[in-house]
Amino acid sequence: MNNDRKNNINIELILETLIVILISLFSRLGFGSLAFLIPAVACIFTIRHDFNKSIIALIIGLAAIILIDRFYGLMLLIQILPISLVFSYMVKLRRSPRDVIISSTIILFMSLLISLSLLTSGSELDFTKQFEVFLNNQLETQVNILENMDLDSEFIESFKTSQEGVYNYILQIFPSLLLLYSALIGYINYIISKNILRRIGLGIREIAPFSKFSVPSNFGIGIASVFVLTLLLRNIDGAIYDVLLVNLTAILSLIFVVQGLSVVDFFLKKRNKKRITRVIILAVIILFIPMLTPITIIGAIDMIFDVRKIRKPRNS
């Protein structure tokens, strides 16, 4: 009986290795973000069996990719292995979904920064340069389209100036976009892990509904501390200070927008609106840019005053 069980475990670990290799190869062939679902694969096998054995199977899979393509394999190893370790271990310990996602976000963000700087800096594959070239090409294409439409040269020049400002801003907030991407990857991996594990009879902690989303109670203190630290750095390097301030403002605004949308969803839910209705309303708010300003204000007010009364009181 024990031999059968060991054989089943070994077969499943071989299956994990093969899945990691297949996902990595599909990612290499053009489905880039697919590789970031590997943490969910590692997590599922970790919960089913053993953390150490599952991680060994993962490492073997990534090592096989290094043998196929050294550069791509090393990139995957740096980006995927740390988040897989942290994500699987924290889920195994039954930590709260918020703690798992926040920790995974930080680890993946750091891994992406390290991999992009170490593996591409100074080469033709420099990611930031490629991103800048991509944006410049986009601008050139848009200008060519407008010129072919025989539009007024002043309008085209005005459009070009406006778009250059937008693209420069995108380049400046690239770290914030990378952080947002990391958070999205952590969230998606948790959802996939939860759904698959529950289908096979293994439960992990449920993510709170979007209407209950709220930043931690000490979030304001943390943000104030970061702002103070940023202000202290303003005399070190003007360019660095500007980039820090822009990214901090972008992240803070995004968090307030998400919390504001959560407040709207909470009260729509309270009025017994169906899910599809709530999704449509929230989508319209997001697409209608002027609405984001009052939503940001609502989010900030809820963070301070807990309008929904959903925070748990601290133990005295």
N, C-alpha and C positions, 0 to 999 in steps of 0.2 A: 504493500500500500504506500509506504514511504517512498519507495523507488519510483512508483508511478507519479507521485506528487512532484518529486524532484525532476523527473523527466518533463512533466508539464511545465514546470517553472523554467527549465532550460530552453524548452521550445518557445515559450512566450518571450524570453529575453532575446533569443535569436530573432524572433519576430520584431521586437522593438528595434534591434539593430538594423534590420532590413527596412523598417518603416522610416527610420532616421535617414538612411542612405537614399531611399526613394524620394523623400521630401526634399532633401538637399539637392539632389540631381534635378528635380523639377524646378526648384528655385533657381539653380544655375542656368537652366534653359530659358529663363525669362520670367518665371513667377517669383520675383524677388522676395516678397514679404512672406511667402509660404514657409520659409525656413524658420520664421519666428513663431510658428505653431509647434515647434519641436518641444518647448517646455511642457506643453500640455501632454504630449506623448510620454515624456519622462515621468510626469506627475501621475498619469494613469497607471503605469507599470509599477511605480513606487508604492502607490496605495494598494495595488493588488498583491504585491509581493514584498520586496525588500529595497530600501533606499540605496544601499551600497551596490547591490547587483544591478539595479536599474541604471545607476549612473555609470557603472563600468560598461554596460551595453551601449549607453549613449556615447561614451568616449570612443569605444571601438568603431561605432558608426561614423563619428566625425573624423577619426583617424583614417578610415577608408577613403573619405572624401579628400583628405590631404594627399593621399597617394595618387588620386586621380587628377587633382588640380591643387598644387601646393598653396598658391596665393589665396584662392577662394576658400580652401579648407582651413587655412590659418585664420582668415577673416571670420568664418563661421565659428571656429573654436573660441575665439576671443569674445564674439558677440553672444553666442548661444549657451555655452557651457555655464558661465556664472549665473545667468538668470534661471537656467534649468535647475541648478543646485539649490538656489535660494527658494525658488517657487515651489519645487517638489518638497523640500524639507519643511517649509512653513505650512504647506497644506497637510503634510503628514502629521504635523503637530496640532492640527485643527485650529490654527490661528484664524482670527477674524478675516473675512474677505478684504476689508479695507487695509489691514496690516500687510496681507500678502501682496495686494496690488501696489501699495505704496513702496514696499521694499523692492518688489520686482521692477517697478518703474525706475527707481534710483539706480539699481544695479545695471539694468539695460542701458540707461542713459550714459552711465560712466563707461560701460563696455563699448558703446557706439563711439563715444568721444575718443577713447583710447585706440580703437581699431582704425578709425578714420584718420587719426593723427599719425600713428605709428606705421601703418601699412600703406598709406597713400601720400603722406606729406613729401613734397619736393619731387614727386614723380608726375608722369602724365595722367595718372589716375587720381590726382589730388581732388577729393570730392567737392570741396568748396569752390575750387576753380571750375570744375565741370558744372556745378550748379549755377555759377555765375555765367558761364558760356551758354547754358541752356536758357536762362532768363534773357540774355542778350539776343539769342536766336529767336526767341518768342517775340520780343519787341520788334526785331527786324522784319519778321513775318507779318506782324500786325501793321507796321508802317507800309510795307509793300502792298498789302491788300487795300489800304486807304488810298495810296497813290494810284493804284489801278482803277479806283472808283472815281478818279479825277476830282477829288475833294480839294477845297481851298488849302493852300500851303500853310497859312497861319493856323488853321484848325489842326492840320497834321502835326505841325511843330508843337502846338499846345498839348495835343494828345501824347506826343513823344515825351515831352517834359513831365507830364503827369504820370505816365507809365514808368518812366525812369525812377521817379520818386517812390512809386509803389514797390518796384523791384528792389530798390536799395533798402527799403524798409524790410522787405521779406528776407534779404540777406542778413540784415542786422538781427532780426528775431529768429534766425535759423536755430540757435540753441533752444529757444522756447518751442519751436515746432518739433524739434527732436525730442524734447521732454514730453510733449503732448503725444507724439507717436509712441513713445515708450509706455506711457500710461494706457494708451489704447491697446497695445500688444498685451500688457499685463491683464487688462480687463477681459479681452477676447479669450486668452488662454484659460482664465478662471471659468468663464462661461462654458467653454468646450469641455474642460475637465469635469465640471460639475454635471453637465448633461450626460456625458458618456458614462461616468462612474455610477450615476443613479440608474441608468439603463441596465447596468450589470449588477445592481443591488448593493452598491457601495455609496453611501452618502457623505457629502462634505457640506460645510456650512453655506447657507443660502446668502446670496447678495441681497441687501436691502433694496426695495423698489426705488426707482428714480425719484419718486415723490418724497422719499425720506432722506435724500442726499443732503448732507451738511458737513461743512468743514469742522475739524475738531475745535473744542471750546477754547483751546490755547493758540489757535491759529493767528489771531490778531497780534498776540505778543510776539510770535515768531516772525510775522511780516514786519512789525515795527523794528525788531532787532536787525533784520536783513536790510531794511531801509537805512537804519543808522550806520551799519557797516558800509553800505554803499556810499553814503555821504562822506564817511571817513576816508574812502579811497579816491575821492574826487580830485585830489591834488597829485595823485601818483601818476596818472596818465589820462589825459582828457578823453582820448578815443575809447579806452577801456571803460572809463566811467560812463560814457554815453551809451555804450553797448550794454553794460550791466543794467543801467537805469531803464533803457528801452525794453530789455527782456523781462526785467522784474515787473514793470508796468503791464506788459503784455500777458504774463502769467497770471498776475493778480486780476486783471480785467476778465480773463477767460474763466477763472474760478468764480468770480462774482456772477458772470453770465450763466454758468452752469447752475449755480445755486439759485439764481433768479428764475431760471426755467423750471427748476425743481419745485419752487414755491408755486409757480403757475400750475404745474402738473398736480400738485397737492390739492389746490382748491378746485381744480377741474374734477379731480377724482372725488372730492368731497361732495360735489354737485352731481355725482353719479354719471359723469360723462364716460362713454365707452372709450376703450383704448385707442381705436382707430381715429376717433374724433380728437382725442388728446394729442396723438402723434401729428395729425394734420395741423392743429393749432400751433404746436411747438415748431413744426417745420416752417410754417408761414412766418412766425416771429423771427426765426433764424435768418430766413431769406430776405425779410424786410429789414434791412440794415438799421434804419432810424429807430426801430423798436428795441434794439439792443441796449441803447442808453438807459431807458427806464428800467429794463430788465436788470441791468448792472446795478442800478440804484436799489432795486427791490432785493437783489442778492446781498448787497452790503447791509441793508437794514435788517434782513433776516439773520445775518451773521452776528450782528450786534444784539438784537432784541429777541431773537428766537421767536419769530412771529407764529410759526407753526406749533410751538411748544413740544418739540420732539426730542430735545436733548435730555439725556438722563441726568438728574441732579447728582452732584458729587456727594460721596459718602462723607458724613461729618466725622 
